Amino acid sequence: MILITGGTGLVGAHLLLHLLMQGRSVRAVFRNEKSISKTEALFKKSAQDDLFQKIDWVKADINDVPALENAFQNISEVYHCAAFVSFTASDFEAMEKINIEGTANMVNLSLAFNIKKFCYVSSIATLDEPNKETGYFDETSDWNSGKNHSDYAITKFGGETEVWRAAQEGLNVLIVNPGVIFGEGFHKQGAGQLISKIDKGFPFFTDGHTGVVYVKDVVRSMTALMDKESFGQRYILVSENIPFERLFKEIAMALHKKAPYLEVKKWMLNLAVPFDWLMTALLPNKKRSLTRDLIKASFSKDFYDTSKIRRELDFEFQTTRNFISKIVSF
């Protein structure tokens, strides 16, 4: 049986669907019953209600070791997809608890239960130094402790460190580093929020660009790598290095809405940060919408090389236009 953490999130939910459609037996960890509804909705809208009933749900938190021990019974493979994503400094302790300590718990139990295969979903945020010859980030990119990193990147790198430590102790591991993940069924979180904003007439764009990827390509590549037993390796999962302006236009075109047309300069956003902080302080239920880390990401111009997975799996990613159209139609 296969154990999946983060089964109520975008990647985990699509991974459950993908594995069940392959006829695999799966168990998923959840923290509260309400969170399962998003995964159930994905299965229903995909006309796979019967497959949803086959999921073996186990209530546990990745920082609750006794509960996790129950989840590990009769498990042979683990996909660790659970993570806390935030660009807000006040969330650092929560990210540290989940992304580092939770990952340590997962690999320690995998070692204790003699798990055969372990896949960790990391992020392109941990790729720090581009290849000097190509200028692109690839799987050889090292972490530079002297650079200024986002709190999210720090905690995901901490999670990777725990996974590589477990590899030294005998666990068969592989790591995937996806770009910004787009997918069906989760329009109120992650990249899905961007589609929702543009649907409502969001007018702004920045001069940066990023690496994007379709969630179905992520889960397809993860399972293929696990089946191939590509242990001790990492793989970048990015379908396209795309400017934000063009990404936003692709989304708007699929929605039949007006594309964002106002370019925002970095200095403008930097001036707005104190105001955003003040509004958050005055309104208890308001979350930060503008932080230094988010601004940095909005103007990033990093490029990612995916030749390794394309070569080893003969893998082809879906184009941005193609998967955005599918998501909007869904």
C-alpha positions as CSV (number, residue, x, y, z in Angstrom):
1,M,0.0,0.0,0.0
2,I,1.1,3.6,-0.7
3,L,1.0,6.3,1.9
4,I,0.4,10.0,0.9
5,T,0.7,13.1,3.0
6,G,-1.0,16.2,1.8
7,G,-3.8,14.2,0.3
8,T,-6.2,17.2,0.9
9,G,-4.0,19.6,-1.1
10,L,-3.5,20.1,-4.8
11,V,-0.7,17.7,-5.5
12,G,-1.8,15.0,-3.0
13,A,-5.4,15.0,-4.2
14,H,-4.3,14.6,-7.9
15,L,-1.8,12.0,-6.9
16,L,-4.5,10.0,-5.1
17,L,-6.6,10.2,-8.2
18,H,-3.7,9.2,-10.5
19,L,-2.7,6.2,-8.4
20,L,-6.2,4.9,-8.0
21,M,-6.8,5.1,-11.7
22,Q,-3.7,2.9,-12.1
23,G,-5.3,0.4,-9.7
24,R,-3.0,1.1,-6.8
25,S,-4.0,0.8,-3.1
26,V,-3.6,4.1,-1.3
27,R,-3.8,5.5,2.2
28,A,-4.0,9.2,2.9
29,V,-3.3,11.2,6.0
30,F,-5.8,14.0,7.0
31,R,-6.0,16.4,10.0
32,N,-9.7,17.1,10.0
33,E,-12.8,15.8,8.2
34,K,-13.6,19.2,6.6
35,S,-10.4,19.2,4.6
36,I,-11.3,16.0,2.8
37,S,-14.2,17.7,1.0
38,K,-11.8,19.4,-1.5
39,T,-10.4,16.1,-2.5
40,E,-13.8,14.5,-2.7
41,A,-15.0,17.4,-4.9
42,L,-12.1,16.8,-7.3
43,F,-13.0,13.1,-7.6
44,K,-16.7,13.8,-8.1
45,K,-16.1,16.4,-10.8
46,S,-13.7,14.0,-12.5
47,A,-16.5,11.4,-12.5
48,Q,-14.5,9.1,-10.2
49,D,-16.8,8.9,-7.2
50,D,-16.3,5.2,-6.9
51,L,-12.5,5.6,-6.7
52,F,-12.8,8.1,-3.9
53,Q,-14.4,5.4,-1.7
54,K,-11.3,3.3,-2.1
55,I,-9.0,5.8,-0.2
56,D,-8.0,4.5,3.2
57,W,-8.1,7.8,5.2
58,V,-6.1,7.9,8.5
59,K,-6.4,10.9,10.9
60,A,-3.0,12.1,11.8
61,D,-0.7,15.1,11.9
62,I,2.8,14.8,10.5
63,N,4.0,16.1,13.9
64,D,2.0,13.6,15.8
65,V,4.4,10.5,15.7
66,P,2.1,8.0,17.5
67,A,-0.8,8.8,15.1
68,L,1.6,8.5,12.2
69,E,2.8,5.1,13.4
70,N,-0.8,3.9,12.7
71,A,-0.7,5.4,9.2
72,F,2.6,3.5,8.4
73,Q,1.2,0.0,9.1
74,N,1.5,-2.2,6.0
75,I,3.0,0.6,3.9
76,S,5.7,0.0,1.2
77,E,5.9,3.4,-0.5
78,V,5.6,7.0,0.7
79,Y,4.9,10.2,-1.2
80,H,5.4,13.2,1.1
81,C,3.4,16.1,-0.4
82,A,2.3,17.9,2.7
83,A,3.8,21.4,3.1
84,F,3.1,24.9,4.5
85,V,3.6,27.6,1.9
86,S,3.7,31.3,2.9
87,F,5.6,34.5,2.1
88,T,4.7,36.0,5.5
89,A,7.5,36.2,8.1
90,S,5.1,35.6,11.0
91,D,4.4,32.1,9.5
92,F,8.1,31.0,9.8
93,E,7.6,28.9,13.0
94,A,4.6,27.1,11.4
95,M,6.5,26.4,8.2
96,E,9.5,25.2,10.2
97,K,7.3,22.9,12.2
98,I,5.7,21.3,9.1
99,N,8.3,21.6,6.4
100,I,11.3,20.6,8.5
101,E,10.2,18.8,11.7
102,G,7.3,17.1,9.9
103,T,9.6,15.8,7.1
104,A,12.1,14.5,9.7
105,N,9.2,12.6,11.3
106,M,8.2,11.1,7.9
107,V,11.7,9.9,7.0
108,N,12.5,8.6,10.5
109,L,9.3,6.5,10.5
110,S,10.1,5.4,6.9
111,L,13.4,4.1,8.2
112,A,11.8,2.4,11.2
113,F,9.1,0.7,9.1
114,N,11.6,-0.3,6.3
115,I,9.8,1.7,3.6
116,K,11.0,0.7,0.2
117,K,10.6,4.0,-1.7
118,F,10.2,7.6,-0.5
119,C,9.4,10.6,-2.7
120,Y,9.6,14.2,-1.3
121,V,7.9,17.1,-3.0
122,S,10.2,20.1,-2.6
123,S,10.3,23.3,-4.6
124,I,12.4,25.3,-7.2
125,A,12.8,27.7,-4.3
126,T,15.6,25.6,-2.9
127,L,17.7,25.9,-6.1
128,D,20.2,28.6,-5.4
129,E,23.1,28.8,-7.8
130,P,22.5,28.6,-11.6
131,N,24.8,26.5,-13.8
132,K,27.8,28.8,-14.7
133,E,27.9,27.5,-18.3
134,T,24.2,27.7,-19.1
135,G,22.8,30.3,-16.7
136,Y,19.9,28.0,-15.9
137,F,19.1,26.3,-12.6
138,D,19.5,22.6,-12.9
139,E,19.8,19.6,-10.5
140,T,23.4,20.4,-9.7
141,S,22.4,23.8,-8.2
142,D,23.7,24.2,-4.7
143,W,22.3,26.0,-1.7
144,N,24.2,29.2,-0.9
145,S,23.9,29.9,2.8
146,G,25.2,33.4,2.3
147,K,22.3,34.5,0.1
148,N,19.1,36.2,1.3
149,H,16.4,33.5,1.2
150,S,12.7,33.5,1.8
151,D,11.5,31.8,4.9
152,Y,9.7,29.2,2.7
153,A,12.8,28.4,0.8
154,I,14.8,28.0,4.1
155,T,12.3,25.5,5.5
156,K,11.9,23.5,2.2
157,F,15.7,23.3,2.1
158,G,15.6,22.1,5.7
159,G,13.2,19.4,4.6
160,E,15.5,18.3,1.8
161,T,18.3,18.1,4.2
162,E,16.3,15.6,6.3
163,V,15.6,13.5,3.3
164,W,19.2,13.4,2.2
165,R,20.2,12.5,5.8
166,A,17.7,9.6,5.7
167,A,19.2,8.5,2.3
168,Q,22.6,8.2,4.1
169,E,20.9,6.0,6.6
170,G,19.6,3.6,4.0
171,L,16.3,5.0,2.8
172,N,15.6,4.9,-0.9
173,V,14.6,8.5,-1.7
174,L,14.1,10.9,-4.6
175,I,13.2,14.6,-4.6
176,V,11.2,16.5,-7.1
177,N,11.4,20.3,-7.4
178,P,8.3,21.6,-9.1
179,G,7.8,25.2,-10.3
180,V,4.5,27.1,-9.6
181,I,1.9,24.3,-9.8
182,F,-1.4,24.9,-11.5
183,G,-4.2,22.4,-11.4
184,E,-7.9,21.7,-11.3
185,G,-10.1,21.8,-8.2
186,F,-8.2,24.2,-5.8
187,H,-9.0,27.7,-7.1
188,K,-9.0,29.2,-3.6
189,Q,-5.4,28.4,-2.8
190,G,-1.9,28.5,-4.4
191,A,-1.8,29.3,-8.1
192,G,-5.5,28.8,-8.3
193,Q,-6.0,32.1,-6.6
194,L,-4.3,33.8,-9.5
195,I,-6.8,32.4,-11.9
196,S,-9.6,33.6,-9.6
197,K,-8.2,37.1,-9.4
198,I,-7.8,37.5,-13.1
199,D,-11.4,36.2,-13.5
200,K,-12.4,39.1,-11.3
201,G,-10.6,41.7,-13.3
202,F,-7.1,41.8,-11.7
203,P,-5.3,44.5,-13.8
204,F,-1.6,44.3,-12.7
205,F,1.5,42.5,-13.8
206,T,5.2,42.7,-13.1
207,D,8.3,42.4,-15.2
208,G,9.4,39.1,-13.7
209,H,8.9,35.5,-14.8
210,T,8.8,32.1,-13.2
211,G,8.7,28.4,-13.9
212,V,5.2,26.8,-14.1
213,V,4.0,23.3,-14.3
214,Y,0.7,21.4,-14.5
215,V,-0.2,19.2,-11.5
216,K,-1.0,16.2,-13.7
217,D,2.5,16.4,-15.1
218,V,3.9,16.6,-11.5
219,V,2.1,13.4,-10.3
220,R,2.8,11.6,-13.6
221,S,6.5,12.3,-13.4
222,M,6.6,11.4,-9.6
223,T,5.0,8.0,-10.1
224,A,7.2,7.2,-13.2
225,L,10.3,8.1,-11.2
226,M,9.3,5.9,-8.3
227,D,8.5,3.0,-10.6
228,K,11.9,3.5,-12.3
229,E,13.5,3.6,-8.8
230,S,15.5,6.7,-9.6
231,F,16.8,6.9,-6.0
232,G,19.3,9.4,-4.7
233,Q,18.3,11.9,-7.4
234,R,16.4,15.2,-7.7
235,Y,14.4,16.3,-10.7
236,I,13.2,19.8,-11.7
237,L,9.6,19.8,-12.8
238,V,8.9,22.9,-14.9
239,S,7.0,22.9,-18.2
240,E,7.9,26.4,-19.2
241,N,9.9,29.5,-18.1
242,I,7.3,32.2,-18.7
243,P,7.0,36.0,-18.1
244,F,4.3,36.9,-15.7
245,E,2.8,39.2,-18.4
246,R,2.4,36.3,-20.8
247,L,1.2,33.9,-18.1
248,F,-1.5,36.4,-17.1
249,K,-2.6,36.9,-20.7
250,E,-2.9,33.1,-21.2
251,I,-5.1,32.9,-18.2
252,A,-7.3,35.9,-19.3
253,M,-7.6,34.5,-22.8
254,A,-8.9,31.2,-21.4
255,L,-11.3,33.0,-19.2
256,H,-12.4,35.3,-22.0
257,K,-11.5,38.3,-19.8
258,K,-9.4,41.4,-20.3
259,A,-5.7,40.7,-19.7
260,P,-3.9,42.6,-16.9
261,Y,-2.6,45.8,-18.5
262,L,-1.0,47.9,-15.7
263,E,2.7,47.2,-15.2
264,V,3.7,47.6,-11.6
265,K,7.3,48.6,-10.8
266,K,9.3,47.2,-7.9
267,W,9.6,50.6,-6.2
268,M,5.8,51.0,-6.2
269,L,5.3,47.7,-4.3
270,N,8.1,48.5,-1.9
271,L,6.3,51.7,-1.0
272,A,3.1,49.8,-0.4
273,V,4.5,47.3,2.0
274,P,4.2,49.4,5.2
275,F,0.6,50.2,4.3
276,D,-0.2,46.5,3.8
277,W,1.4,45.8,7.2
278,L,-0.7,48.5,8.8
279,M,-3.9,47.3,7.4
280,T,-3.1,43.8,8.6
281,A,-2.4,45.2,12.1
282,L,-5.7,47.1,12.2
283,L,-7.9,44.3,10.7
284,P,-7.3,41.1,12.7
285,N,-8.8,38.7,10.1
286,K,-6.8,40.2,7.2
287,K,-3.7,38.4,6.0
288,R,-0.6,40.0,4.5
289,S,-1.0,40.3,0.8
290,L,2.3,42.1,0.1
291,T,5.7,41.1,1.7
292,R,9.3,41.6,0.7
293,D,9.6,37.9,-0.2
294,L,6.5,38.1,-2.4
295,I,7.9,41.2,-4.2
296,K,11.2,39.5,-4.8
297,A,9.4,36.5,-6.3
298,S,7.3,38.8,-8.5
299,F,10.4,40.3,-10.1
300,S,12.6,37.1,-10.3
301,K,14.1,36.2,-13.6
302,D,15.4,32.7,-13.0
303,F,15.3,30.0,-15.7
304,Y,15.1,26.3,-15.0
305,D,16.5,23.4,-17.0
306,T,14.4,20.3,-17.2
307,S,16.5,18.3,-19.7
308,K,17.3,15.7,-17.0
309,I,13.7,14.3,-16.6
310,R,13.0,14.8,-20.3
311,R,16.0,12.7,-21.2
312,E,15.7,10.0,-18.5
313,L,11.9,9.4,-18.9
314,D,11.4,10.7,-22.4
315,F,9.0,13.0,-20.7
316,E,7.1,15.8,-22.3
317,F,5.3,18.5,-20.3
318,Q,2.0,20.1,-21.4
319,T,2.2,23.7,-22.5
320,T,1.0,26.5,-20.4
321,R,-1.7,27.4,-22.8
322,N,-2.9,23.8,-22.9
323,F,-3.2,23.2,-19.2
324,I,-4.6,26.7,-18.3
325,S,-7.4,26.0,-20.8
326,K,-8.1,22.6,-19.2
327,I,-8.2,24.1,-15.7
328,V,-10.5,26.9,-16.7
329,S,-12.8,24.5,-18.5
330,F,-12.9,22.3,-15.4
